[in-house]
Amino acid sequence: MIALSEIVQAKRRVSKIVNNTPFAYAPSLSKECGTNIYLKKENLQITGAYKIRGAYNKIASLDDKDRKKGVIAASAGNHAQGVAYSAKEFGIKAVIVMPEATPLLKVTGTKDLGAEVILHGNNYDEAYSYALEYAKEHNLTFIHPFDDDKVIAGQGTVALEMLDEVNDLDVVVVPIGGGGLISGVGSAIKQLDPKIRVIGVTASGAPAMYESFKAKKAINSKSVRTIADGIAVRDVSENNLAHILECVDEIVQVDDEEVANAILYLLERQKLIVEGGGAASVAAIMHEKFKYDENTKIGAILSGGNIDVQMLSVIIEKGLVKSHRKMKLLITLIDKPGSLMYLTDLLRVANANIIEIDYDRTSTKLSYGDAKITIVLETKGKKHQEEIKNILGKNGYELEIEV
């Protein structure tokens, strides 16, 4: 594990620029899950994620010669902004290689910090390989997002802040991508209070570290696919796996549905915008991926908040459907005057608010004289939707519900 003295030294360095983000009790989430949950809100960090801690600590640790050459990094977004911000602080050049599918928010955010952005590859690992070649060709210093002890020490400062605020935690839950955050956090916790359980959370669509932890040896994935792009890492770092095997008690997995649920819950109930990777810790608690009871004190790290607004929109829409606050009906009507008005009158009686309607009379799937109506309704829960179906059924309508 990383020496505690290295993490303390990193805290002295990074405290000059990073926010000591809130670590606060979450009453509604605690009630929902039947335990005591505290949220470390790194989504409120300067660049929207914890990554600036490790990036700044690494760049600050370089000798003047290496630093003045300029730096380069490969990143899906959060490390990119951390490196760009840190480079700007030191007045040096920064080049960031990002996968081609990186959300626009993260690309523009990195450019706005003064870095040159190169889009290359289908995922982080392809961007990483290209960045290493580019670094050699242009004599730049490479800043690894997670496989570097100075970077890991910087990330470990999150744990020092958490324990300064709440010193009697039972469990700390940490998202895992490449493993830099949990290596630093786990190292700090196990040296300060070994009784605290450290639990890592990976996306099921990026299972490399989960499988490696179980096997106690590096097992890379063939591909990754998850909405949690910040933790979508294909290959395992041997160095970080060694740290994790030494200071992590358990690793669990969450799927995209569970991550989306956590994102929506944090938005609605905690008033926090959190990206997929950042919400993985809460997803693991909400879906009981590890054991806890009503007396357990859990610290969950919300590692970032840089979610693409289009992805957030999709998650909100799907969440409304799943929570029975929106329903989409497909109904066949006789295509004659008054048919649609009669239908909408029934929906009015059912107190359903129509928010979208489409009338199709030309589909080749329809019989002559029929029309297919698609209606999207705003509803008040499962019971209300059952009432709507009953009213329409009693009036002779055959309907499909699109989910």
C-alpha positions in Angstrom: 0.0 0.0 0.0 1.0 3.6 -0.3 2.8 5.0 2.8 0.6 7.2 4.9 3.4 9.8 5.0 3.1 10.1 1.2 -0.6 10.7 1.4 -0.2 13.3 4.2 2.5 15.1 2.1 0.1 15.0 -0.9 -2.6 16.6 1.2 -0.3 19.5 2.0 0.4 20.0 -1.7 -3.2 19.7 -3.1 -4.8 21.7 -0.3 -3.5 24.8 -2.1 -6.0 24.3 -4.9 -8.6 21.6 -4.2 -11.8 22.0 -2.4 -12.2 20.2 0.9 -15.6 18.8 -0.3 -18.5 18.2 2.0 -18.8 14.9 3.7 -22.3 15.0 5.0 -25.0 12.7 6.5 -27.7 11.8 3.9 -30.9 11.5 5.9 -33.3 10.4 3.1 -30.9 7.9 1.6 -30.1 6.5 5.1 -33.8 6.1 5.8 -34.4 4.4 2.4 -31.5 1.9 3.0 -32.1 1.5 6.8 -28.6 2.5 7.8 -26.4 5.5 8.3 -24.9 6.9 5.1 -22.5 9.8 4.6 -21.7 11.2 1.2 -18.3 12.5 0.2 -19.3 14.9 -2.5 -16.3 15.0 -4.9 -18.8 15.8 -7.6 -18.5 19.3 -6.1 -14.8 19.4 -6.6 -13.3 22.3 -8.8 -13.2 20.2 -12.0 -16.3 18.2 -11.0 -14.3 15.1 -9.8 -11.6 13.9 -7.4 -9.1 13.3 -10.2 -7.5 16.8 -9.8 -6.0 15.6 -6.5 -3.8 12.9 -8.1 -3.0 15.0 -11.2 -1.9 18.0 -9.2 0.2 15.9 -6.7 2.0 14.2 -9.6 2.8 17.4 -11.5 3.8 19.2 -8.3 6.2 16.3 -7.6 8.0 16.5 -11.0 11.4 18.1 -11.2 11.5 21.4 -13.1 13.1 19.9 -16.2 10.3 17.3 -16.7 7.6 19.7 -15.8 8.7 22.4 -18.2 8.6 19.9 -21.1 4.9 19.9 -20.8 2.6 17.0 -19.9 0.3 14.6 -21.7 -2.5 12.3 -20.4 -5.1 9.8 -21.7 -8.5 10.1 -20.1 -12.2 9.7 -20.6 -12.7 13.1 -19.1 -12.1 13.6 -15.4 -8.4 13.0 -15.3 -8.1 15.1 -18.4 -9.6 18.1 -16.6 -7.5 17.5 -13.5 -4.3 17.5 -15.6 -5.4 20.5 -17.6 -6.2 22.5 -14.5 -3.0 21.6 -12.8 -0.9 22.3 -15.9 -2.6 25.7 -16.1 -1.6 26.4 -12.5 2.0 25.7 -13.3 1.9 27.5 -16.6 2.9 24.5 -18.7 1.6 22.9 -21.9 -0.9 20.1 -21.6 -2.1 17.6 -24.3 -5.0 15.3 -23.5 -5.9 12.2 -25.6 -9.5 11.2 -25.2 -11.6 8.4 -26.7 -13.6 9.5 -29.7 -16.9 8.8 -27.9 -16.1 11.0 -24.9 -19.1 13.2 -23.9 -18.9 16.7 -25.4 -19.1 18.2 -21.9 -15.8 16.7 -20.9 -14.1 17.6 -24.2 -15.1 21.2 -24.0 -14.4 21.4 -20.3 -10.9 20.2 -20.9 -10.3 22.7 -23.8 -11.7 25.5 -21.7 -8.9 24.8 -19.2 -6.3 25.5 -21.9 -5.3 22.0 -22.9 -5.0 20.7 -26.4 -7.4 17.8 -27.0 -6.8 14.9 -29.4 -9.7 12.4 -29.9 -8.4 8.9 -30.7 -9.6 5.3 -30.2 -12.8 3.6 -29.2 -12.0 3.4 -25.5 -9.6 4.5 -22.8 -7.0 1.8 -23.5 -6.7 2.7 -27.2 -6.4 6.4 -26.3 -3.7 5.5 -23.7 -1.6 3.6 -26.2 -1.7 6.5 -28.6 -0.8 9.0 -25.8 2.3 7.0 -24.9 3.5 7.1 -28.5 2.7 10.8 -28.8 4.6 11.5 -25.5 7.8 9.9 -26.9 7.5 11.7 -30.3 7.0 15.1 -28.7 9.1 14.7 -25.6 6.2 15.3 -23.1 5.9 13.9 -19.6 3.1 11.3 -19.3 0.7 11.6 -16.4 -1.0 8.3 -15.8 -4.6 8.5 -14.5 -4.2 5.7 -12.0 -1.1 3.6 -12.3 1.3 6.0 -10.5 2.1 6.1 -6.8 2.1 9.9 -6.7 -1.3 10.0 -8.4 -2.6 7.4 -6.0 -1.3 9.3 -3.0 -3.2 12.4 -4.2 -6.4 10.4 -4.5 -5.8 9.1 -1.0 -6.3 12.6 0.4 -10.1 12.0 0.0 -9.9 9.5 2.8 -8.0 11.9 5.1 -10.8 14.5 4.7 -13.5 11.9 5.4 -11.9 10.6 8.6 -11.3 14.2 9.7 -15.0 14.8 9.5 -16.4 11.4 10.7 -13.8 9.3 12.6 -16.0 6.3 13.5 -16.9 5.0 10.1 -17.5 1.2 9.7 -17.4 1.0 5.9 -16.1 3.1 3.1 -17.5 2.4 -0.4 -15.4 3.4 -3.4 -16.0 3.3 -7.2 -13.3 1.4 -9.1 -12.2 2.0 -12.7 -8.4 1.7 -12.9 -8.1 1.5 -9.2 -6.2 4.7 -8.3 -8.9 6.1 -6.0 -9.5 2.9 -4.0 -5.7 2.2 -3.8 -5.1 5.6 -2.2 -8.3 5.6 -0.1 -7.7 2.0 1.1 -4.0 2.7 1.9 -4.9 5.7 4.1 -7.8 4.0 5.9 -6.0 0.7 6.6 -3.1 2.6 8.2 -5.3 4.9 10.2 -8.1 2.5 11.2 -7.8 -1.1 9.9 -11.2 -2.0 11.4 -12.9 0.1 8.7 -14.1 -2.2 5.8 -13.1 -0.9 2.4 -15.5 -2.0 -0.4 -14.9 -1.3 -4.1 -17.6 -1.1 -6.7 -17.1 -1.9 -10.4 -19.5 -1.7 -13.3 -20.6 -5.2 -14.5 -19.9 -4.0 -18.0 -16.2 -3.4 -17.1 -15.5 -6.4 -14.8 -11.7 -6.6 -15.1 -10.8 -5.5 -11.5 -13.7 -7.5 -10.1 -12.5 -10.7 -11.8 -8.9 -10.0 -10.9 -9.6 -9.4 -7.2 -11.4 -12.8 -7.1 -8.6 -14.6 -8.9 -5.9 -12.6 -7.1 -4.2 -12.1 -10.5 -4.7 -9.7 -13.4 -7.5 -10.6 -15.8 -8.1 -8.1 -18.5 -11.5 -7.7 -20.2 -11.9 -8.1 -24.0 -14.2 -5.1 -24.1 -16.2 -2.7 -21.9 -19.7 -1.4 -22.1 -21.3 0.7 -19.4 -23.0 4.1 -18.9 -20.4 4.6 -16.1 -17.8 5.9 -18.6 -15.5 7.2 -15.8 -14.9 3.6 -14.6 -15.0 1.9 -18.0 -11.5 0.5 -17.9 -10.6 -2.6 -19.9 -7.2 -3.6 -18.6 -5.9 -4.2 -15.0 -2.8 -2.4 -13.5 -0.7 -5.0 -11.8 0.6 -2.3 -9.4 -2.9 -1.2 -8.4 -4.1 -4.7 -8.1 -1.4 -5.4 -5.6 -2.5 -2.3 -3.5 -6.1 -3.4 -3.7 -5.4 -7.0 -2.6 -3.6 -5.6 0.4 -6.1 -2.9 1.6 -9.5 -3.7 0.1 -11.9 -6.1 1.9 -14.5 -6.8 -0.9 -15.3 -5.8 -4.4 -18.9 -5.9 -5.8 -20.5 -5.2 -9.1 -23.4 -3.0 -10.2 -25.2 -3.0 -13.6 -26.3 -0.1 -15.7 -29.9 -0.2 -14.4 -28.7 0.0 -10.8 -26.3 2.9 -11.6 -29.1 4.8 -13.4 -31.4 4.3 -10.4 -28.7 5.8 -8.1 -28.2 8.7 -10.5 -31.9 9.5 -10.5 -32.2 9.1 -6.7 -29.3 11.4 -6.0 -30.7 14.0 -8.4 -34.3 13.9 -7.0 -33.8 13.2 -3.4 -30.3 14.5 -2.6 -30.3 17.4 -5.2 -26.9 16.2 -6.5 -25.8 15.7 -10.1 -23.6 12.7 -10.2 -22.1 10.8 -13.2 -22.3 7.0 -13.6 -19.0 6.1 -12.0 -19.6 8.6 -9.2 -23.0 7.0 -8.4 -21.7 3.4 -8.4 -21.0 3.6 -4.6 -24.6 4.6 -3.8 -25.9 2.0 -6.3 -24.1 -0.7 -4.4 -25.7 0.4 -1.1 -29.2 0.9 -2.5 -29.2 -2.6 -4.1 -27.6 -4.3 -1.1 -24.5 -5.6 -2.8 -22.8 -6.0 0.5 -23.9 -6.7 4.1 -24.8 -3.9 6.5 -27.3 -3.3 9.3 -29.1 -0.3 10.8 -26.1 0.6 13.0 -23.5 0.6 10.2 -21.9 3.9 9.4 -21.1 4.0 5.7 -19.1 6.6 3.9 -19.8 6.6 0.1 -17.6 8.5 -2.3 -19.4 10.3 -5.1 -16.3 10.5 -7.3 -17.6 12.8 -10.0 -20.4 14.8 -11.4 -19.5 15.4 -15.0 -22.4 13.6 -16.6 -23.4 14.2 -20.2 -26.7 16.1 -20.3 -28.1 13.8 -23.0 -27.3 10.7 -20.9 -28.9 12.4 -17.9 -32.0 13.1 -20.0 -32.3 9.4 -21.0 -31.9 8.3 -17.4 -34.6 10.7 -16.2 -37.0 9.6 -18.9 -36.5 5.9 -18.2 -36.7 6.6 -14.5 -40.1 8.2 -14.9 -41.4 5.2 -16.8 -40.0 2.7 -14.3 -41.4 4.7 -11.3 -44.9 4.8 -12.9 -44.9 8.5 -13.4 -45.1 8.3 -17.1 -46.8 5.8 -19.4 -46.9 5.4 -23.2 -50.1 3.9 -24.6 -50.6 2.5 -28.1 -54.3 2.4 -29.0 -56.2 1.5 -32.2 -59.2 3.7 -32.9 -61.9 3.8 -35.6 -60.8 6.7 -37.8 -63.9 8.9 -37.7 -64.8 12.3 -36.2 -65.1 12.3 -32.5 -63.1 9.1 -31.8 -60.0 10.9 -30.5 -62.1 13.4 -28.5 -64.0 10.6 -26.7 -60.7 8.9 -25.8 -59.2 12.1 -24.4 -62.4 12.7 -22.4 -61.9 9.3 -20.7 -58.3 10.2 -19.9 -59.5 13.5 -18.5 -61.9 11.7 -16.2 -59.0 9.4 -15.2 -57.1 12.6 -14.2 -54.2 11.7 -16.6 -52.2 14.5 -18.1 -51.5 14.1 -21.8 -48.0 15.4 -22.6 -47.5 13.9 -26.1 -49.8 12.5 -28.8 -49.3 11.0 -32.2 -52.0 10.1 -34.7 -51.1 7.6 -37.5 -53.7 6.5 -40.1 -51.3 5.5 -42.9 -49.4 2.5 -41.4 -49.6 -0.6 -43.6 -50.1 -2.6 -40.4 -53.5 -1.0 -39.9 -56.8 -2.1 -41.3 -58.6 0.4 -43.6 -60.6 2.8 -41.5 -58.4 2.4 -38.4 -55.9 4.8 -36.8 -53.1 4.1 -34.4 -52.8 6.6 -31.5 -49.7 6.9 -29.4 -50.3 8.8 -26.2 -47.7 9.7 -23.5 -49.3 10.4 -20.1 -48.0 11.9 -16.9 -49.3 9.7 -14.1 -49.2 9.5 -10.3 -47.9 6.0 -9.7 -48.7 2.4 -10.3 -52.2 2.6 -8.8 -53.1 5.5 -11.0 -51.9 3.6 -14.1 -54.1 0.6 -13.2 -57.1 2.9 -12.9 -56.4 4.3 -16.4 -56.1 0.8 -17.9 -59.4 -0.3 -16.2 -61.3 2.8 -17.5 -60.0 2.3 -21.0 -60.7 -1.5 -20.9 -64.2 -1.0 -19.7 -64.9 1.2 -22.6 -63.7 -1.4 -25.1 -60.2 -0.1 -25.9 -57.5 -2.6 -26.6 -54.2 -1.1 -25.7 -50.5 -1.8 -25.5 -48.2 -0.2 -22.9 -44.7 0.6 -24.2 -42.0 0.2 -21.6 
